Amino acid sequence: MSDHHHSVRKADFAERAAAFGIDYALFAFAWVVILKAIDPGLSVFLNSHGTAAIAVLLAVFIVYQAIFSSDGRVSAGKRIVGLRVVDEEGQALDFGAAVTRSLAYLPSSFLTLGFFWALIDPKGRTWHDFAAGSEVVTDLPPGGARVFALRFAGGFLVIALALASGWYTILEPRYLKVLTVANAKAGLSEVKDLQAAYYQRNGRYAGSLFALAEVSINPQGFLRDMAILYDLRAFRFKSERSRWVVATRARDVDSTLVAVSGP
């Protein structure tokens, strides 16, 4: 084994967190840019394309990490911090092992437990390191202002990553469900107004969305909005001479039943 290999040391957890945080931030920024390009006036957290954009960028991130963890290449974050990925012999990781390592980011990301494993492993290895037989090392000496700054930045990024993981796995689905159902209930007010307009024109209440669209200012826009808020196949119309009910299901994860009646 070469003398050069003896000069390297395992990367501190803070160094790894800072490097990963930089790479993560680059893709988070790309996510925001993509969603703002799709709909500049809408919050990225409410954009209906948000989940699809995350899926695409996650796939790109895995490929990116595989390429820049193999054959001596390093990712942007690792280059800035001064880290590199090697195998258990201290040699550059081959592409096959790098692919395995990148795919193993997925189980490691479960509540970030796989990343925090580096805090208890003697060699500072994460779950994805175990999967690929890899280690993260640096040629830079320990100590000094650099390490202090990295520990501060690493701690901040770990907290941010944990909060982001908690948001996307626990809080966001609940938030989006509440928001989607609230929007669906609010949207039924338009159905109520159109039922009144339809009755005035025809002397009876509408029995379908297409009938309501006839009295809408913008029929195509009305039907498009209905398709965004509700499952169109779930619409049920019931009317009597002096009363009507319209029920359907919102487009939340639980397909919540919503209804409006009148007059």
C-alpha positions in Angstrom: 0.0 0.0 0.0 1.4 3.4 -0.9 2.6 6.1 1.5 0.0 8.4 0.0 -2.8 6.1 1.2 -1.3 6.3 4.7 -1.6 10.2 4.6 -5.4 10.1 4.1 -7.9 10.1 6.9 -11.6 9.3 7.0 -13.8 12.3 6.5 -15.5 13.8 9.5 -19.3 13.6 9.7 -19.4 17.4 9.4 -17.3 17.3 6.3 -19.5 14.7 4.7 -22.7 16.6 5.7 -21.4 19.8 4.2 -20.4 18.1 1.0 -23.7 16.3 0.6 -25.6 19.5 1.6 -23.9 21.4 -1.2 -24.9 18.7 -3.8 -28.4 18.5 -2.3 -28.8 22.3 -2.5 -27.9 22.4 -6.2 -30.7 20.0 -7.0 -33.1 21.7 -4.6 -32.4 25.0 -6.5 -33.0 23.2 -9.8 -36.3 22.0 -8.5 -37.4 25.5 -7.6 -36.2 26.9 -11.0 -38.2 24.2 -12.9 -41.4 24.7 -11.0 -41.1 28.5 -11.3 -40.6 28.1 -15.0 -43.8 26.0 -15.2 -45.9 28.4 -13.2 -44.1 31.6 -12.0 -47.1 32.8 -9.9 -47.6 29.7 -7.9 -45.7 28.6 -4.7 -43.5 25.6 -5.5 -45.1 23.7 -2.6 -48.5 24.0 -4.2 -47.4 23.2 -7.7 -49.1 20.1 -9.0 -45.9 19.2 -10.9 -43.8 19.2 -7.7 -43.8 15.5 -7.1 -43.0 14.6 -10.7 -40.1 17.1 -10.7 -38.8 15.6 -7.5 -38.9 12.1 -9.1 -37.0 13.2 -12.2 -34.4 15.1 -10.2 -34.0 12.2 -7.8 -33.2 10.0 -10.7 -30.7 12.5 -12.1 -29.2 12.9 -8.6 -28.6 9.2 -8.4 -26.9 9.1 -11.8 -24.9 12.2 -10.9 -23.6 10.7 -7.7 -22.8 7.4 -9.4 -20.7 9.1 -12.1 -19.0 11.5 -9.7 -18.2 8.9 -7.1 -16.4 6.5 -9.5 -13.0 6.3 -11.3 -11.5 9.2 -9.2 -14.2 11.8 -10.0 -15.8 13.8 -7.2 -19.1 15.7 -7.0 -19.3 19.5 -6.7 -19.8 19.3 -2.9 -17.0 16.9 -2.3 -14.6 18.9 -4.5 -15.4 22.1 -2.5 -14.9 20.4 0.8 -12.0 18.2 -0.3 -13.4 14.7 -0.1 -13.4 11.7 -2.3 -14.9 8.2 -2.4 -12.6 5.2 -2.3 -13.0 1.4 -1.9 -11.9 -0.5 1.2 -8.3 -0.7 -0.3 -8.1 3.1 -0.7 -8.5 2.9 -4.5 -10.9 4.8 -6.7 -14.4 3.3 -6.7 -15.4 1.5 -9.9 -18.6 2.5 -11.7 -20.5 -0.6 -10.7 -19.9 -0.1 -7.0 -20.7 3.6 -7.4 -24.1 2.8 -8.9 -24.8 0.5 -6.0 -23.7 3.3 -3.6 -25.9 5.8 -5.3 -29.0 3.6 -5.3 -28.4 2.9 -1.6 -29.0 6.6 -0.9 -32.7 5.7 -1.0 -32.7 3.4 2.1 -30.2 5.7 3.8 -32.6 8.6 3.4 -35.3 7.0 5.5 -35.5 9.5 8.3 -31.8 10.1 7.4 -30.9 7.1 9.6 -28.4 5.7 7.0 -26.5 9.0 7.0 -26.4 9.3 10.8 -24.9 5.8 11.0 -21.6 7.4 10.1 -21.6 8.8 13.6 -21.4 5.4 15.3 -19.3 3.5 12.7 -15.5 3.4 13.5 -14.7 4.2 9.9 -17.5 6.8 9.5 -19.4 4.7 7.0 -23.0 5.2 6.1 -25.5 2.5 4.9 -24.7 3.3 1.3 -21.0 2.9 2.1 -21.7 -0.6 3.5 -23.7 -1.4 0.4 -20.8 -0.5 -2.0 -17.8 -1.3 0.2 -16.8 2.3 0.1 -15.3 5.0 2.4 -15.1 8.8 2.2 -11.7 10.2 2.8 -9.8 13.4 2.6 -6.1 14.4 2.1 -6.6 17.6 4.1 -5.2 17.7 7.7 -7.7 17.8 10.6 -8.2 20.8 12.9 -8.1 24.6 12.3 -10.7 27.1 11.3 -11.7 25.0 8.3 -13.0 22.1 10.5 -14.8 24.5 12.8 -16.6 26.1 9.9 -17.4 22.8 8.3 -18.8 21.4 11.6 -21.0 24.5 11.9 -22.2 24.2 8.3 -22.5 20.4 8.5 -24.7 20.7 11.7 -26.9 23.3 10.0 -27.2 21.2 6.9 -28.0 18.0 8.8 -30.8 19.8 10.6 -32.1 21.2 7.4 -32.0 17.7 5.7 -33.8 16.1 8.6 -36.5 18.8 8.5 -36.8 18.4 4.7 -37.1 14.6 5.1 -39.8 15.1 7.8 -41.7 17.5 5.7 -41.8 15.3 2.5 -42.4 12.0 4.3 -44.8 13.1 7.1 -46.0 16.7 7.0 -46.4 17.5 3.3 -48.9 14.7 2.6 -51.0 15.9 5.5 -50.7 19.5 4.5 -51.6 18.8 0.9 -54.6 16.7 1.9 -56.0 19.5 4.1 -55.3 22.1 1.4 -56.7 20.0 -1.5 -59.9 19.2 0.5 -60.3 22.9 1.4 -59.9 24.0 -2.2 -62.4 21.3 -3.3 -65.0 22.6 -0.8 -64.4 26.2 -1.9 -64.7 25.2 -5.5 -68.2 23.8 -5.0 -69.4 27.4 -4.4 -69.1 27.8 -8.2 -71.3 24.7 -8.7 -73.9 26.3 -6.4 -73.9 29.6 -8.3 -74.2 27.8 -11.6 -77.1 25.6 -10.4 -78.9 28.8 -9.5 -78.2 30.3 -13.0 -79.3 27.0 -14.7 -82.5 27.0 -12.7 -83.3 30.6 -13.7 -82.7 29.7 -17.4 -84.3 26.3 -17.6 -86.8 26.0 -14.7 -85.0 23.0 -13.3 -81.6 22.0 -11.8 -78.7 20.6 -13.9 -78.0 16.9 -13.8 -74.4 16.9 -15.0 -71.3 19.0 -15.2 -71.8 19.5 -18.9 -75.2 21.0 -18.2 -73.6 23.4 -15.7 -70.9 24.3 -18.2 -73.6 25.6 -20.5 -74.4 28.5 -18.2 -70.7 29.2 -17.3 -68.9 32.2 -18.8 -66.1 29.9 -19.8 -67.3 26.4 -20.2 -63.9 24.9 -21.1 -62.3 26.7 -18.2 -65.0 25.5 -15.8 -64.6 21.9 -16.8 -60.8 22.2 -16.6 -61.0 23.6 -13.1 -63.4 20.8 -12.1 -60.9 18.2 -13.4 -58.1 19.7 -11.3 -60.1 19.8 -8.1 -62.2 16.6 -8.4 -62.5 13.1 -9.7 -64.9 13.8 -12.6 -66.1 10.1 -12.6 -67.3 10.5 -9.0 -69.8 13.3 -9.6 -73.3 12.5 -8.5 -76.3 14.8 -9.1 -79.6 14.5 -7.3 -82.4 17.0 -7.7 -86.0 17.5 -6.6 -88.4 20.2 -7.4 -87.1 22.5 -4.7 -83.8 21.1 -3.7 -80.6 19.6 -5.2 -77.4 17.9 -4.0 -74.1 17.5 -5.9 -71.5 15.1 -4.4 -68.1 14.1 -5.7 -64.6 13.2 -4.4 -61.6 15.6 -4.0 -58.3 14.8 -5.6 -56.5 14.2 -2.3 -54.7 11.0 -1.3 -57.9 9.7 0.4 -60.4 10.8 -2.3 -62.4 12.7 0.4 -66.1 12.9 -0.3 -67.3 16.5 -0.6 -70.8 17.8 -1.3 -72.9 20.9 -1.8 -76.6 21.4 -1.8 -79.2 24.1 -2.4 -80.9 26.3 -2.7 
